[in-house]
Every structure is written in C-alpha cells, then in structure tokens.
Amino acid sequence: MTDKSKENAEVNLHKKVENKLPKEGKKRDEDDQKHKRFFDGEITINIANIEDRFFEEFLGLVGESILIVTESDQLNLFGQTFRPIFCGTIISVTQGDITLFPVNIKMINAPFFQFPTPLNIPLEKIAHFTPNFDCNQRLPLT
C-alpha cells in the first residue's frame, strides 16, 4: 500500500467512526431521557396544614366504640374466610390508620370472635363506619 492509499484508508475509517458516533450519542440521549422520567431525590411533604376530615373525626372518637367495614370483599384469617366487618374501641388514631382494641371480627360461624391483639386499619381502606356502635349487637351476615 502506498502512503496515499494509507491516508485514504485512515480518512475513510475516521468517517465510518464519526458516522457511528451520532447514532450512539442519540442512543445515550434516549437512555438519559428514560432516566429523567424518574425522580431519585427526596420528597418532603408538610402535612401540618393539610385538613383531613376523617382524621379529625376519628380523633374525636378515641375511647368510643365503632363499627368499621373495609373495602375488601372478603378476608382470610387463621384459615377462616370472612367479610371485613370489625367492631371495637378506638385506642389511637394517626394520619394513616386507626387502631382498635379490643376488636370483634364479625364472622358467620363466630359472630363475637375477639381478635387477640390491637388491629390497625388504614384510613384509605375504610368503606363505611358507624360511631358509638354496640359491639354486642347481633348482625345478620348472610
């Protein structure tokens, strides 16, 4: 190969490499765009000034009995399937949940089953509630 043909071969090689770089650069830009869709930083929310109607109402009912029905069609506990109907005394309320103890789970085969530990129920999962409900009252569950 002559010096002239070597130079032409090197120029052609550089042109081929340069033609590939923008495509790779575009691919990198697309990858960067995909990563920009997700926020990796920390989010801080000040909930001190947010008015939560349910939280305020439940907070006023601490120490009172309440009947709560949650959104699920049915739940399973200790191998027993039952409707999500709970009755108990409110012992604490936080921004995210309500805690009942003692709490009765209304099941067909054990209508007065008392759950052995405090039960936390997320506020967003409550479909219906009745404050000042007598937990000894019988409910038709069928």
C-alpha positions as CSV (number, residue, x, y, z in Angstrom):
1,M,0.0,0.0,0.0
2,T,1.2,3.4,-0.8
3,D,1.3,6.3,1.6
4,K,-1.6,8.0,-0.3
5,S,-3.8,4.9,-0.1
6,K,-3.0,4.5,3.6
7,E,-4.1,8.1,4.2
8,N,-7.3,7.5,2.3
9,A,-8.0,4.3,4.3
10,E,-7.5,6.2,7.6
11,V,-9.8,9.0,6.4
12,N,-12.5,6.5,5.4
13,L,-12.0,4.7,8.8
14,H,-12.5,8.0,10.6
15,K,-15.6,8.9,8.6
16,K,-17.1,5.5,9.4
17,V,-16.4,6.0,13.1
18,E,-17.8,9.6,13.0
19,N,-21.0,8.3,11.3
20,K,-21.5,5.8,14.1
21,L,-20.9,8.3,16.9
22,P,-24.0,10.4,16.4
23,K,-26.2,7.2,16.5
24,E,-24.6,6.1,19.7
25,G,-24.9,9.6,21.0
26,K,-28.6,9.5,20.2
27,K,-29.0,6.2,22.0
28,R,-27.3,7.7,25.0
29,D,-29.6,10.7,24.9
30,E,-32.6,8.3,24.7
31,D,-31.3,6.4,27.7
32,D,-30.8,9.7,29.6
33,Q,-34.3,10.7,28.7
34,K,-35.6,7.4,30.2
35,H,-33.7,8.0,33.4
36,K,-35.0,11.6,33.6
37,R,-38.6,10.3,33.9
38,F,-37.9,9.0,37.4
39,F,-37.3,11.3,40.4
40,D,-34.4,10.0,42.5
41,G,-34.4,12.8,45.0
42,E,-36.1,13.1,48.4
43,I,-39.7,14.4,48.6
44,T,-40.7,16.3,51.8
45,I,-44.4,17.0,52.4
46,N,-45.5,19.2,55.2
47,I,-48.8,17.7,56.5
48,A,-49.2,20.1,59.3
49,N,-51.5,22.4,57.3
50,I,-53.5,19.7,55.5
51,E,-57.1,19.3,56.6
52,D,-58.1,15.6,56.9
53,R,-61.8,15.3,57.7
54,F,-61.6,11.6,58.7
55,F,-58.6,12.0,60.8
56,E,-60.2,14.8,62.8
57,E,-63.5,12.9,63.2
58,F,-61.7,9.7,64.3
59,L,-59.5,11.7,66.7
60,G,-62.7,12.9,68.4
61,L,-63.9,9.4,68.8
62,V,-60.9,8.0,70.7
63,G,-62.2,5.7,73.5
64,E,-65.6,5.2,71.8
65,S,-66.8,2.0,70.1
66,I,-67.1,1.9,66.3
67,L,-68.2,-0.4,63.6
68,I,-65.9,-0.4,60.5
69,V,-66.4,-2.1,57.1
70,T,-63.4,-2.1,54.9
71,E,-63.2,-2.2,51.0
72,S,-62.3,-5.8,50.6
73,D,-65.0,-8.3,49.6
74,Q,-63.6,-10.9,52.0
75,L,-60.5,-11.5,54.2
76,N,-58.8,-14.7,55.4
77,L,-57.5,-15.1,58.9
78,F,-56.5,-18.4,60.6
79,G,-57.9,-20.3,57.6
80,Q,-61.3,-18.6,58.1
81,T,-62.8,-16.5,55.3
82,F,-65.0,-13.7,56.5
83,R,-66.5,-10.3,55.5
84,P,-64.4,-7.3,56.6
85,I,-66.7,-6.2,59.4
86,F,-64.9,-5.0,62.6
87,C,-66.3,-3.6,65.8
88,G,-64.1,-2.3,68.6
89,T,-62.9,0.6,70.7
90,I,-60.7,3.2,69.2
91,I,-57.4,3.4,71.1
92,S,-55.4,5.5,68.8
93,V,-55.6,7.5,65.5
94,T,-52.7,8.6,63.3
95,Q,-52.6,10.3,60.0
96,G,-52.6,7.0,58.2
97,D,-54.5,4.5,60.3
98,I,-56.9,3.8,63.2
99,T,-56.2,1.3,65.9
100,L,-59.0,-0.8,67.6
101,F,-58.7,-2.8,70.8
102,P,-60.5,-4.9,71.9
103,V,-61.9,-5.6,68.5
104,N,-64.6,-8.1,67.4
105,I,-64.5,-9.6,63.9
106,K,-68.0,-10.4,62.8
107,M,-67.8,-13.9,61.2
108,I,-70.7,-16.1,60.3
109,N,-69.5,-19.1,62.4
110,A,-68.1,-16.9,65.2
111,P,-70.0,-13.6,65.4
112,F,-68.2,-12.4,68.5
113,F,-64.7,-13.5,67.8
114,Q,-62.3,-11.2,69.7
115,F,-59.0,-10.5,67.9
116,P,-56.2,-11.1,70.4
117,T,-54.1,-8.0,69.6
118,P,-54.8,-4.4,68.6
119,L,-55.9,-4.1,65.0
120,N,-54.7,-1.3,62.7
121,I,-56.9,-0.4,59.8
122,P,-55.6,2.1,57.1
123,L,-57.9,5.1,56.8
124,E,-58.0,4.8,53.0
125,K,-59.3,1.2,53.2
126,I,-62.4,2.1,55.3
127,A,-65.6,1.9,53.2
128,H,-68.1,2.6,56.0
129,F,-68.1,3.3,59.7
130,T,-70.7,3.8,62.3
131,P,-69.5,5.5,65.5
132,N,-70.9,4.7,69.0
133,F,-72.0,1.2,67.8
134,D,-72.8,-1.5,70.4
135,C,-70.4,-4.3,69.6
136,N,-72.6,-6.9,71.4
137,Q,-75.4,-6.3,68.9
138,R,-76.1,-9.2,66.5
139,L,-75.7,-8.5,62.8
140,P,-77.3,-10.6,60.0
141,L,-74.2,-11.6,58.0
142,T,-75.8,-13.9,55.4
